[in-house]
Structure formats: structure tokens, C-alpha cells
């Protein structure tokens, strides 16, 4: 469970909050994804999810706390705007908690790096994507690429190379913004696959529904809010 929690903490993040988990009754013709991502980076929020890791029932609490100023990404020593991300996974009466600094570009609302120092795992974007301001259901696009390091030590070696994409889709009566990642492990060639999807509301904000899935060498995980 610890390894899966670590992998999930390094997913390209997308988040939001809302007052209702009910599917929206009226859907606009397009969505401003930059506005939605800005809400994620600048609003404190928390979600309670449940699902399975393999065949084991699990629960997750994912929370975000935006911060003012900047923090230093340890691998390259550079400073970035950031928000704090915490994730608590519970299964079989045991819990694992990981925390990370999610570094981002305020102008492009793109993640630049992620430092999960509690698990000694870091990642850094090498290219950035772009979020559409008028995305329609069925649209997709690039969301950058980068590397996942073996540790957070300065000059750490690369463990995996990742590619991120975004997609807007309709599922279960909801319109979802999904951030997808494929990471290819350098040593083995194994491809880790993850997705984090959030409900897009008619006013352009993010709803309270979220689903997360992840497949790695250690197994699979799938959780969502009610």
C-alpha cells in the first residue's frame, strides 16, 4: 500500500471542491480548464474517497493547502510557487500518510515539480502542456512530460520518464476533467499508468466528485468519492 500511495502522490494533480456531488443538470458547450486548474492551486480543499487496492477495501483522504511565497525543489535547488498535498490511505486497520509540495507555474497553471519528501520521491517537468480555455467533451491535449527521480537528493538519478495528457469526457452523467499519466521505468521498461478525474460544473468550477486509479509493479488501486 505504501508504494501505491507514493505513486499516486506523484500523479499530475487536478483538484477542486463543490457543495454537491450530484451530476450537473445543464452542461455548457465548453469549459475553461485554466480557470478550473487555478481553483485547484489556490483553494484549500479535501476529499474522502473509497475503493480497492487489488481486492482489499481501502479509504483515502486527499487534501490540499495552498501556500504563499515559494519553496525550494530539492533536486535542482530552484524555487517555485507551491501548495501542500497530503494523502492518507487506510486498509485492514492500518494507515499510511504521505505529504508533498506540489510546485506550479502561476501563469500557466501547470505543475512544474512534486517533492514528496516524506517518501523521498521527487519529479520534475521537462516540458509543459497547455489547458484549453474552451474545451468540449471529447477534447484532449498534452499536459507536459518529465522525469521521476529515485530520491529527492540533489542530482538524483532518473527512475522513470513520464508523459501527461488531459481529457474532457462524460461519464455517469458528469463531465470530467481527467489528467492521465504514463511513466516508463528506465531499468525495467514497465509502464505505470494513472488517472485522476474531477467533475467540471456548468459555471466552470470543479465539483466534489473525484476518481483516482493507478497501476504499478506493486498492483492496482481505484478509489472515488460517493
Order of alpha helices (4+ residues) and beta strands (2+ residues): alpha-alpha-beta-beta-beta-beta-beta-beta-beta-beta-beta-beta-beta-beta
